[in-house]
Amino acid sequence: MYKMTEKGERIRSMFDEIAPRYDFLNRLLSLGIDRSWRRFAVRQLAIPAGGEVLDIATGTGDVALEIARQNPHGVTIVGADVSREMVEIGRQKVASSPHAGRITFEISPCEALPFVDNRFNGITIAFGIRNVVDRQLGLIEMHRVLKPGGRAVILEFSTPTFPPFRALYQFYFLKVLPRIGGLFSRQSAYQYLPESVMEFPTREEFKGLMAKAGFRNLRHSDLTLGIATVYVGEK
């Protein structure tokens, strides 16, 4: 049985605490752009009829619901997350959606997925790989449960490369965002967010981690001038 580290437990507790305001603050702090990022990421999947998708760090289920919207009824989705509070909100959202019955949830860390090898036709993780303490092990687990020929799609915040925009972005991200987040939720969580983004590997470094885990045909796409990046790898 996988034992979470002290850091992992802190992250889980943090997401449990911010779960009630998480969706609202996502929309507010991103000005709603996060929806288009998720839609783009899900479009990178290639799921056959009757296939199954795993959405890791599913949170309140936004990506799982987007996968259901973009794919035929026979495609099913499993959402996995370490935060019970986030998953409970996700279950409520799914139950009141047109996609109830297609989406199920598991409480699980990315580093120890409770699934057999080669199960899923596709895997997604949006704004979650940054919070995986043992990132390499998490990627190895993703590769393990993915079917040969399947595709992993990872959406994560990144640092813009265009200098003038990068300076503006960093001012908002480091100075403004934590204060707004603190008005509605736990301020330390919205201080952790920019800190974790700034320490995340570069695009090429992260693709190197994916390659080390076994993924091939790697590519990435920057979104909104590089505020977010979508990484795609195949097994």
Secondary structure as UniProt FT lines:
FT   HELIX           6..30
FT   TURN            31..32
FT   HELIX           33..43
FT   TURN            49..50
FT   STRAND          52..56
FT   TURN            59..60
FT   HELIX           62..70
FT   TURN            73..74
FT   STRAND          76..81
FT   HELIX           84..95
FT   TURN            98..102
FT   STRAND          103..107
FT   HELIX           110..112
FT   TURN            117..118
FT   STRAND          120..126
FT   HELIX           129..131
FT   HELIX           135..145
FT   STRAND          146..157
FT   HELIX           163..171
FT   HELIX           172..176
FT   HELIX           177..184
FT   HELIX           187..198
FT   HELIX           203..212
FT   TURN            213..214
FT   STRAND          216..223
FT   HELIX           224..226
FT   STRAND          228..234
//
